[in-house]
C-alpha cells in the first residue's frame, strides 16, 4: 500500500513547500469505509528544465493507460 504525505507530490515524491502551486486529486476508495476519499497532491508548476508539471505528467500517464485499456 502506498501512503502519500500531505506535503509531498504523489508523482515525484518531492516536498510541496508553502507558496508553491499544487493540485489536489480526490481518490475514492469504494472498498474501504463506504467510499471514503483520500487526496493526492501534485506540483502544478514547472521545475527548472521541465516542459510539463508533475500534474501534467500524471494526466498524460492516465490518458495513456486509458488508451491501452481501450485498445485491449
C-alpha positions in Angstrom: 0.0 0.0 0.0 1.3 3.4 -1.0 0.9 6.3 1.5 1.1 9.9 0.4 2.2 12.6 2.8 0.0 15.8 2.6 3.2 17.9 1.9 4.5 15.6 -0.8 3.9 15.3 -4.5 2.3 12.0 -5.4 4.2 12.0 -8.8 7.8 12.9 -7.9 7.8 12.4 -4.2 9.3 15.9 -3.5 8.0 18.2 -0.9 5.4 20.8 -1.7 6.6 23.9 0.1 4.4 26.8 1.2 3.9 29.2 -1.7 4.2 26.6 -4.4 1.1 26.0 -6.6 -0.2 22.5 -6.4 -3.3 20.5 -7.5 -5.2 18.1 -5.3 -6.8 15.0 -6.8 -9.6 13.3 -4.9 -9.4 9.5 -4.9 -12.4 7.4 -3.9 -11.9 4.1 -2.2 -15.1 2.2 -2.7 -13.8 -0.9 -1.0 -13.0 0.9 2.2 -15.3 2.6 4.8 -18.2 3.2 2.5 -16.4 5.1 -0.2 -14.1 7.3 1.9 -12.0 9.6 -0.1 -8.3 10.4 0.1 -6.4 13.1 -1.7 -3.1 13.1 -3.7 -1.3 16.3 -4.3 0.8 17.2 -7.4 3.1 20.1 -8.3 1.3 22.5 -10.7 4.4 24.5 -11.5 7.3 23.5 -13.7 10.7 22.8 -12.2 13.8 24.2 -13.9 14.4 22.3 -17.2 11.0 20.7 -17.3 8.5 21.1 -20.1 5.4 19.9 -18.1 4.5 19.8 -14.5 4.1 16.7 -12.3 0.3 17.1 -12.6 0.5 17.2 -16.4 2.8 14.1 -16.4 0.3 12.3 -14.2 -2.5 13.2 -16.5 -0.6 12.0 -19.6 0.1 8.7 -17.9 -3.6 8.3 -17.0 -4.6 9.0 -20.7 -2.0 6.5 -22.0 -3.3 3.9 -19.6 -6.9 4.5 -20.7 -5.9 4.3 -24.3 -4.1 0.9 -23.7 -7.1 -0.4 -21.8 -9.4 0.7 -24.6 -7.2 -0.9 -27.3 -7.0 -4.2 -25.4 
